[in-house]
């Protein structure tokens, strides 16, 4: 087993787990509920972690994670977007409008 990803952001950890599972890479989250141990453990030791079961998948898993993180950073840099259907302002990392469910339209 290999620890492949760790973050204080539980949502991001879950997204990484979901990504790897969608690529047929067996994985699990460790320390998912360890935040209650902060004080007894350092905050970094209590961060949730994604672990893969088979070390042979490590290079591919890291490549998928790197691509995912790069794409998310690019979206954050683009800034918020306005839904073309309901005109609601959406955070940059959302691809679907939180208000009406319309998909983001990319501007060229």
Secondary structure, 3 states (H helix, E strand, C coil): CEEEEEECCHHHHHHHHHHHHHCCCCEEEECCCHHHHECCECHHHHCEEEEECCHHHHHHHHHHHHHHHHHHHHHHHHCCEECCCCCCEECCCCCECCCCCCECCCCC
